[in-house]
């Protein structure tokens, strides 16, 4: 069986890393005695509405507007460290990405801001990928079809040649509408199973190419 997968993209939070944005905000909400889900929803709304996630607004403005929207009097900017700390490599994913790269290029496709570079300084994150497509640099998020075009163009491939795994069903739906082969991420084992079913003969853990 010939593998027709020519590249694979992964989301960051909730896929390659734990969902640090959500978990970090939950932690901050608990510190402040606020409802976690509402606090998280408010942050999500603000980060898209003011353009910070697209690189159109400075981080400090996001935290100011978020505090106002959440009706918090404290300066929330120092809590950025709580969010960054909450991002941790998801067990099994770095190893899986390494094995996939023995076959095809692997990219990161994420609605992530400048925190990405701090994670890279901490973990050497970006060297694990052959391409990085982020809303902060491209000016488009995964709510926009354009970012999927950019992702495919980055590898010089047609959409149907590119696989994409994301934990957000809306992002998966839009990527599929664009023509990519997108799947909702569950865990590394399920991801590996999908790739094997599509014809990718992944090396077993502990094996590698020359």
Secondary structure, DSSP 8 states (H G I E B T S, - for coil): ------EEEE-TBTTTB--HHHHHHHHHHHHHT--HHHHHHHHHHHHHHTSGGGTSS-HHHHHHHHHHHTT--S--GGGHHHHHHH--B-TTHHHHHHHHTTTSEEEEEE---THHHHHHHHH-GGGG-SEEEEHHHHS--TTSTHHHHHHHHHHT--GGGEEEEES-HHHHHHHHHHT-EEEE---HHHHHHHHHHTT-----TT----
